Amino acid sequence: MPGTPAFGNPELLLELLRYQMPFGKYKGRLLRELPVYYLEWFARKGFPAGKLGVLLQTLYEIRLNGLEHLLDELARQKQQ
Protein backbone atom coordinates (compact mmCIF):
# COMPACT_ATOMS: atom_id res chain seq x y z
CA MET A 1 0.00 0.00 0.00
CA PRO A 2 1.77 3.09 -1.20
CA GLY A 3 2.15 5.92 1.24
CA THR A 4 1.99 3.71 4.31
CA PRO A 5 5.54 3.29 5.55
CA ALA A 6 4.88 0.46 8.02
CA PHE A 7 3.88 -2.05 5.35
CA GLY A 8 7.52 -2.31 4.32
CA ASN A 9 8.65 -2.77 7.93
CA PRO A 10 7.50 -5.93 9.76
CA GLU A 11 8.75 -4.56 13.09
CA LEU A 12 6.25 -1.70 12.90
CA LEU A 13 3.49 -4.21 12.21
CA LEU A 14 4.53 -6.08 15.36
CA GLU A 15 4.28 -2.82 17.28
CA LEU A 16 0.61 -2.60 16.29
CA LEU A 17 0.11 -5.67 18.47
CA ARG A 18 1.62 -4.12 21.61
CA TYR A 19 1.57 -0.29 21.30
CA GLN A 20 -0.88 1.50 23.59
CA MET A 21 -2.69 4.72 22.86
CA PRO A 22 -0.82 7.33 24.95
CA PHE A 23 -3.60 9.92 25.32
CA GLY A 24 -7.28 10.74 25.01
CA LYS A 25 -10.42 8.74 25.52
CA TYR A 26 -8.67 5.48 24.64
CA LYS A 27 -5.50 6.06 26.64
CA GLY A 28 -3.94 2.73 27.62
CA ARG A 29 -5.88 0.72 25.05
CA LEU A 30 -3.92 -1.25 22.47
CA LEU A 31 -3.99 0.49 19.10
CA ARG A 32 -5.41 -2.54 17.34
CA GLU A 33 -8.40 -2.38 19.74
CA LEU A 34 -9.31 1.19 18.74
CA PRO A 35 -12.71 1.56 17.09
CA VAL A 36 -12.81 2.29 13.38
CA TYR A 37 -14.60 5.62 13.87
CA TYR A 38 -11.64 6.88 15.93
CA LEU A 39 -9.22 5.99 13.14
CA GLU A 40 -11.55 7.65 10.63
CA TRP A 41 -11.54 10.79 12.75
CA PHE A 42 -7.73 10.87 12.64
CA ALA A 43 -7.84 10.31 8.88
CA ARG A 44 -10.04 13.41 8.52
CA LYS A 45 -8.28 15.63 11.06
CA GLY A 46 -4.70 14.42 10.52
CA PHE A 47 -2.64 11.70 12.11
CA PRO A 48 -0.22 12.73 14.87
CA ALA A 49 3.45 13.17 14.00
CA GLY A 50 6.02 10.48 14.64
CA LYS A 51 5.70 6.77 15.31
CA LEU A 52 2.18 7.02 16.72
CA GLY A 53 0.94 8.68 13.55
CA VAL A 54 2.59 6.05 11.35
CA LEU A 55 1.07 3.25 13.41
CA LEU A 56 -2.41 4.80 13.43
CA GLN A 57 -2.29 5.44 9.69
CA THR A 58 -1.13 1.89 9.06
CA LEU A 59 -3.90 0.47 11.22
CA TYR A 60 -6.41 2.65 9.39
CA GLU A 61 -5.19 1.32 6.03
CA ILE A 62 -5.33 -2.25 7.30
CA ARG A 63 -8.92 -1.82 8.44
CA LEU A 64 -9.93 0.14 5.34
CA ASN A 65 -8.71 -2.69 3.13
CA GLY A 66 -10.12 -5.52 5.24
CA LEU A 67 -6.71 -6.90 6.18
CA GLU A 68 -7.23 -7.37 9.93
CA HIS A 69 -6.61 -11.08 9.45
CA LEU A 70 -2.94 -10.26 8.84
CA LEU A 71 -2.62 -8.84 12.34
CA ASP A 72 -4.55 -11.80 13.76
CA GLU A 73 -2.14 -14.21 12.08
CA LEU A 74 0.86 -12.24 13.30
CA ALA A 75 -0.52 -12.31 16.85
CA ARG A 76 -0.99 -16.09 16.65
CA GLN A 77 2.59 -16.53 15.44
CA LYS A 78 3.90 -14.41 18.32
CA GLN A 79 2.07 -16.63 20.84
CA GLN A 80 3.82 -19.77 19.62
Contact map, one row per residue, 1 for C-alpha under 8 A:
11110010000000000000000000000000000000000000000000000000000000000000000000000000
11111000000000000000000000000000000000000000000000000000000000000000000000000000
11111000000000000000000000000000000000000000000000000000000000000000000000000000
11111110000000000000000000000000000000000000000000000100110010000000000000000000
01111111100000000000000000000000000000000000000000000100010000000000000000000000
00011111110110000000000000000000000000000000000000000110010000000000000000000000
10011111110110000000000000000000000000000000000000000000010000000000000000000000
00001111110000000000000000000000000000000000000000000000000000000000000000000000
00001111111110000000000000000000000000000000000000000000000000000000000000000000
00000111111111000000000000000000000000000000000000000000000000000000000000000000
00000000111111100000000000000000000000000000000000000000000000000000000000000000
00000110111111110000000000000000000000000000000000000010000000000000000000000000
00000110111111111000000000000000000000000000000000000010000000000000001000000000
00000000011111111100000000000000000000000000000000000000000000000000000001000000
00000000001111111110000000000000000000000000000000000010000000000000000000000000
00000000000111111110000000000111000000000000000000000010001000000000000000000000
00000000000011111110000000000111000000000000000000000000000000000000001000100000
00000000000001111111000000000110000000000000000000000000000000000000000000000000
00000000000000111111100000000110000000000000000000000000000000000000000000000000
00000000000000000111110000111110000000000000000000000000000000000000000000000000
00000000000000000011111101111110000000000000000000000000000000000000000000000000
00000000000000000001111100110000000000000000000000000000000000000000000000000000
00000000000000000000111111110000000000000000000000000000000000000000000000000000
00000000000000000000111111100000000000000000000000000000000000000000000000000000
00000000000000000000001111100000000000000000000000000000000000000000000000000000
00000000000000000000101111111000010000000000000000000000000000000000000000000000
00000000000000000001111111111000000000000000000000000000000000000000000000000000
00000000000000000001111001111100000000000000000000000000000000000000000000000000
00000000000000000001100001111110110000000000000000000000000000000000000000000000
00000000000000011111100000011111110000000000000000000000000000000000000000000000
00000000000000011111100000001111110000000000000000000001001000000000000000000000
00000000000000011000000000000111110000000000000000000000001000000000000000000000
00000000000000000000000000001111111000000000000000000000000000000000000000000000
00000000000000000000000001001111111101100000000000000000000000000000000000000000
00000000000000000000000000000000111111100000000000000000000000000000000000000000
00000000000000000000000000000000011111110000000000000000000100100000000000000000
00000000000000000000000000000000001111111000000000000000000000000000000000000000
00000000000000000000000000000000011111111100000000000000000000000000000000000000
00000000000000000000000000000000011111111110000000000001101100000000000000000000
00000000000000000000000000000000000111111111000000000000000100000000000000000000
00000000000000000000000000000000000011111111100000000000000000000000000000000000
00000000000000000000000000000000000001111111111000000000000000000000000000000000
00000000000000000000000000000000000000111111111000000000100100000000000000000000
00000000000000000000000000000000000000011111110000000000000000000000000000000000
00000000000000000000000000000000000000001111111000000000000000000000000000000000
00000000000000000000000000000000000000000111111100000000000000000000000000000000
00000000000000000000000000000000000000000110111110001101100000000000000000000000
00000000000000000000000000000000000000000000011111011000000000000000000000000000
00000000000000000000000000000000000000000000001111111100000000000000000000000000
00000000000000000000000000000000000000000000000111111100000000000000000000000000
00000000000000000000000000000000000000000000000011111110000000000000000000000000
00000000000000000000000000000000000000000000000111111111000000000000000000000000
00000000000000000000000000000000000000000000001111111111100000000000000000000000
00011100000000000000000000000000000000000000001011111111110000000000000000000000
00000100000110110000000000000000000000000000000000111111111000000000000000000000
00000000000000000000000000000010000000100000001000011111111100000000000000000000
00010000000000000000000000000000000000100010001000001111111110000000000000000000
00011110000000000000000000000000000000000000000000000111111111000000000000000000
00000000000000010000000000000011000000100000000000000011111111100000000000000000
00000000000000000000000000000000000100110010000000000001111111110000000000000000
00010000000000000000000000000000000000000000000000000000111111111000000000000000
00000000000000000000000000000000000000000000000000000000011111111111000000000000
00000000000000000000000000000000000100000000000000000000001111111111000000000000
00000000000000000000000000000000000000000000000000000000000111111110000000000000
00000000000000000000000000000000000000000000000000000000000011111110000000000000
00000000000000000000000000000000000000000000000000000000000001111111100000000000
00000000000000000000000000000000000000000000000000000000000001111111111000000000
00000000000000000000000000000000000000000000000000000000000001100111111100000000
00000000000000000000000000000000000000000000000000000000000000000111111110000000
00000000000000000000000000000000000000000000000000000000000000000011111111000000
00000000000010001000000000000000000000000000000000000000000000000011111111100000
00000000000000000000000000000000000000000000000000000000000000000001111111110000
00000000000000000000000000000000000000000000000000000000000000000000111111111000
00000000000001000000000000000000000000000000000000000000000000000000011111111100
00000000000000001000000000000000000000000000000000000000000000000000001111111110
00000000000000000000000000000000000000000000000000000000000000000000000111111111
00000000000000000000000000000000000000000000000000000000000000000000000011111111
00000000000000000000000000000000000000000000000000000000000000000000000001111111
00000000000000000000000000000000000000000000000000000000000000000000000000111111
00000000000000000000000000000000000000000000000000000000000000000000000000011111
